[in-house]
Structures are given as C-alpha cells and as structure tokens.
C-alpha cells in the first residue's frame, strides 16, 4: 500500500513536469526547434560539391576545340562565366573584386596546335584565399577538361594536362582561410556577448534603473558601456593579427592601418549589436543564450568562414546577406592575402557602417522607451 502511494505521487510529479514543459514555448523551442533547425542547416550547408562558381576564360583563338571545352564547363552546372579578359595580367585585379574564383587560360592557337602536335597548354588559375574552394574548383574543372580530352584522344593522340596555379596561397595553407574567419568569430562573440551581459547584469542588480533616471542621456549610457569593451577588443584583435602573422605565417600583404581600421569598425558594430541584444534580454542567461546560439552558429555556417556561400541553397545565401561576419571575413582576406585597398572593399565597409548605425539607433530607441 505504501509503495503504491509512492508510485502515484511519482507519476503525478512526472505528469506535472510534462505539463510544465509543454506549457513553456521556450523549453519546447530548445528541445525540438533548435535540433531540427541545426539538422536542416548543417544538412544543406555542408556539401562537398560546388555550384555556380564564377570563372573567367582567356581564349585568344576561340576555335572549335576551345569553344567545346568552354561549353562543357558552363553546361555542367558547376560554373558561371563572368567575362573573357583580354589580358592575363588583369587576373589579380579580377580576383581582388571577389566575385571570380578562377581563370582558365588557353594558349594562342590552342585547337590547331592540339590537333597538329597532340600537345597544347591550358592553365587554370584559382583564388586560393579559400583553399577548400580552390581545390574543388581545380578538381571539377580538371575532371571536365580531361574527360573531353580523353574523348578527343580516341581520334588523335594527345598528351595535354591542365596546369593549375593557386593565386595568393600557392602552398595551400589552411591557416590562410581559418585565421580571418576565426578572427571574425572571436570578435563577434566576445564583443557582443560581453556588452549584452554587462547591461543585463545592471538590470539584475537593479542598478540599471539608477542609470535610467540619471542626468545621462541614453546615447551617453550606451557610449559609456561600449567604450571600455571597444578598447579591450581592439587590443584583442591586435593580438590575434600578430599571432596569425608571426606564429601561423599568414601574410599581411595590404595596409596594416586599413586592416585595423576595418577591424575597429567591425568591433564597434558587434558591440552595438550586443547593446541591442541586452535591451531585448531580461537576464544574463538569456543574453548569453542569444549571443552564443543566435550569433555563433550562423557566423560559422553562413558567413563563408568554412563553407562556400555559393554552394548553399538560395534561401541560405539570402540569409547570409544579414550576417556581418560575411563582410568582415571578405575584408580581412582581401587586405591580408590579396593586398587590396579600400577601392576593392568599399561596399563591404559601407554595409558594416550601416549595420552599426542601425544597431545604435535601435538601442537608443529601446533605452528611450524604458525612460518613458
């Protein structure tokens, strides 16, 4: 009888816990929503194939053979033709613009020489600032070209293999890809998380109300909160760049001053984002949850840090446009690896500036609402 009563009490308690769980939307979101979302995102983002990669083709002869190879490449669904450059000397500037990932170069009189001598030169130049993408582009394009040449070899003897050159990263060091991405991830998480936790801590301790009724204006409160973390984050960024350069061997081809100015802009944007998160979160735990889950995963998956954006489904490509890290990673790679100046990264810079202003306005507006 005593055991039966204990079992009934346990069953009632378990039943009560189920009711509590099902009545709390946040718990259900964590239990079911986040795993499903992660599975769908990882399943669509992590791919070992390429899609819609922009390439340029230098074809001075434009004969039947080169036209057929070009058609094979473009009809495969893996590549999109950007342009036919007149000179190979413009390859570096072409890569600095960021859109074109590879340039295929046929030698002059390619088709005639191939049929006459059985040997003709094809060169594939890839942008290796993202080594994984460069390897995939080289592998796919070589496979398509060699497949065509094997079919052609049944008619005439051939001895031609495309030569591959990796631009900006000839040794294919993975650090060239990971250092800019890790830099963006660390600065985003630390800056946004620390400021959001700082504000919510004031709320939990009750000191926020004192700040809100003080003579300080909302913009002054925000500035006072942001400035110390801005200075500390700049020092952090400086250390990251030095470690990447001196320990991991990542070059700084472009202007170091421009790199640091762009980094300060990104840090300021992340700090303002953290302030905005703090105006939405009611506790440090919620602020940390938003900073870690909502910022970390998208920054890793949708910024081009590890997985090429071109390979993603269209809906995720569109989602990547609102990821600040996407633009910062492009800026860092362009300056450090390609030596690009402001002329090549002005669009990304303006987008980061606009995001910073948006988060500042939203944060100030939230503070004013609390004041009223």
C-alpha angles and dihedrals in degrees: 000000000000092000091049090054091050091050091050091051091049091049091049090049093049090047090051091051091052090052091050091051095048092047093054112077092192092057091048089049091054093044099045112003100056096046091049092046092048092049092050094045095046091043093054100035102045104074132148094206131078130232136188095356112176115235138171125217125210105202114162096172101042091195128159095272096051091044091054092049090048090049091049091053096046096042091053092080091233099092139047120199114236102178148321103250116211094215133032089217089077093062094100094053089045090057093044089062085065101222102087114069101181142017122209114205124196118194118242112279091013099161096044093048092045093054094041102043103015090234129088132157126250120175125193115198115191134188100244098184081106101043095188093055091044092053092049093048092049093046096048096043093045090050093052094045094045091048090055092046091050090055090048091048089067087070101036132014111257136188104181130129125173113250114225125211122186110214120213092001110045093163090053094229112183090211088073088066101036101046096063091043094046089047091055093045095049095045093045095050098040096044097043095039097047095049094044092049091045093057096042090049088058088052094050093047091047094238093114091076089056090054092047093054093042122103089257116110120231092253089052092050091050092046091050091051095045101044100069092047090046091058093044092047091051089054088048091051091048090054092048092052092048093048091047091050104039101030104029096031098235107158126230099214096163133053114312090203091054089048092053093045091053090046091052089051091052092047091050090050091050092048091051089049089053091052090051091050089051091056089056099042121078097198141027090249092056091046091051091047092052092045095048102038104028095041106029102053097044090045091054097040108031105034099072089251094130108351123053112248091218090066095056127095114268094254091057091045088056090047090053090064090073093051109102092200090064091066096040093051090051090050094049094047091047094051100037100038106022100032091231121173129218090277090071098044103037094108093055090045093053091049091053090047091051091049090050092052092047093053091046092052093046092048094049090047091053091050091050090051090054090048092053 
